[in-house]
Amino acid sequence: MLNKKILSCGLTGKFGLFHTKISINYGTFFSCGLNYKKKGYLILNLPIFSSSIKAVKITKCKISIIFVPFLFCKNIILENIFSGIKIIVCITENISIFDILKIKYYCNKYNVLFIGPNSPGIILPYNKIRLGIFPLKYIKKGFLAIISRSGTLTYEAIKISNKLNIGQSICLGIGGDIIISFNFKKFLPFFLNLNLTKKILIIGEIGGNIEILFSKFKKKNIFFFISGIFSPLEKTMGHAGAINNKNNDILKKIKKIKKKFLVFNNLEDINLLK
């Protein structure tokens, strides 16, 4: 399924065109674009279809990436799902909570892997797949998988690992909005059942339980970095909009993870992975 045929939703926009072009130059294969009003156009030598149904029927694409504004995301993503798309990467942020809950329901119902929303995407150096907005300057092939909710911290981890001559097998931003539709049970066996990935770095933060869910996957060497340890009490922080209450929840989370895994004090500790 990977790197076969990919639908770029928003290819006709400035942002979508810019990043789709970078991905194509990197080696990712796109089959078509989507725009209801510009059907029949050719952009980057890719045909533009008026619907996901036509795109899937004609090109047999199974992966899509979403660059469209948040007001139009729900209908396009649901159409992707109903058309037979099996992996959806959503770059768009600020999709309404009600819309993402509906998207999440149908993703589970139709067994669709949804990455996002508000995700920098996913990059697989060995497969030359770049779906999203990852900068390529510090990306190189290696054994380290980097998974994070924060795009900025993901970029920083990539930069530091590059300086230490540690390459990446996969880099993934699971999404930064309050509610994400990422299903780690579907993702881990599909992407990390590879001999290429030897170690996994999970970059977590205040709020949520995503780190605990990842810690249940014991087939690989997993390491954690949890940001926000110095966050002020009773203040809304992090992508999840969590509040670090008087009991200092983030310290409880770190203490729980430390029982089984190594938790880095800062991202410079990536040198321990060499």
RAMOVEN-V693902 format. One record per backbone hydrogen bond with DSSP energy under -0.5 kcal/mol. NH is the residue of the N-H (numbers start at 1). CO is the residue of the C=O. If there is no record, write none. Layout:
# RAMOVEN-V693902
NH|CO / NH|CO
This chain:
# RAMOVEN-V693902
4|1 / 7|63 / 8|32 / 9|7 / 9|65 / 10|8 / 10|34 / 11|8 / 13|10 / 17|13 / 18|14 / 19|15 / 20|16 / 21|17 / 22|18 / 23|19 / 24|20 / 25|21 / 26|22 / 27|23 / 28|23 / 30|28 / 31|6 / 32|6 / 33|47 / 34|8 / 35|49 / 38|35 / 40|48 / 41|38 / 43|46 / 46|43 / 47|31 / 48|41 / 49|33 / 49|47 / 55|51 / 56|52 / 57|53 / 58|54 / 59|55 / 60|56 / 61|55 / 62|5 / 63|5 / 64|87 / 65|7 / 66|89 / 67|9 / 67|65 / 72|69 / 73|70 / 74|70 / 76|72 / 77|73 / 78|74 / 79|75 / 80|76 / 81|77 / 82|78 / 83|79 / 84|80 / 84|81 / 85|80 / 86|62 / 87|62 / 88|113 / 89|64 / 90|88 / 90|115 / 91|66 / 91|89 / 92|66 / 100|96 / 101|97 / 102|98 / 103|99 / 104|100 / 105|101 / 106|102 / 107|103 / 108|104 / 109|105 / 110|106 / 111|108 / 112|107 / 113|86 / 114|112 / 114|181 / 115|88 / 115|113 / 116|114 / 116|174 / 118|92 / 119|90 / 122|131 / 123|171 / 124|129 / 125|123 / 127|124 / 128|124 / 129|124 / 130|128 / 131|122 / 132|130 / 133|120 / 134|120 / 139|136 / 142|168 / 144|167 / 145|199 / 146|170 / 147|145 / 147|201 / 148|172 / 149|203 / 151|149 / 154|150 / 155|151 / 156|152 / 157|153 / 158|154 / 159|155 / 160|156 / 161|157 / 162|158 / 163|159 / 164|160 / 165|162 / 166|161 / 167|165 / 168|140 / 169|144 / 170|144 / 171|123 / 172|146 / 173|121 / 174|148 / 174|172 / 176|117 / 176|118 / 177|117 / 181|116 / 184|182 / 186|183 / 187|183 / 188|184 / 189|185 / 190|186 / 191|187 / 192|187 / 192|188 / 193|189 / 194|192 / 197|194 / 198|143 / 198|196 / 199|143 / 200|221 / 201|145 / 202|200 / 202|223 / 203|147 / 203|201 / 204|202 / 204|225 / 213|209 / 214|210 / 215|211 / 216|212 / 216|213 / 217|214 / 218|216 / 221|198 / 222|220 / 223|200 / 224|262 / 225|202 / 226|264 / 227|204 / 227|225 / 231|228 / 234|244 / 235|232 / 237|242 / 241|238 / 242|237 / 244|235 / 244|242 / 245|243 / 248|245 / 251|248 / 252|248 / 253|249 / 254|250 / 255|251 / 256|252 / 257|253 / 258|254 / 259|255 / 259|256 / 260|257 / 261|257 / 262|222 / 263|261 / 264|224 / 264|262 / 269|266 / 270|267 / 271|268 / 272|269 / 273|270 / 274|271
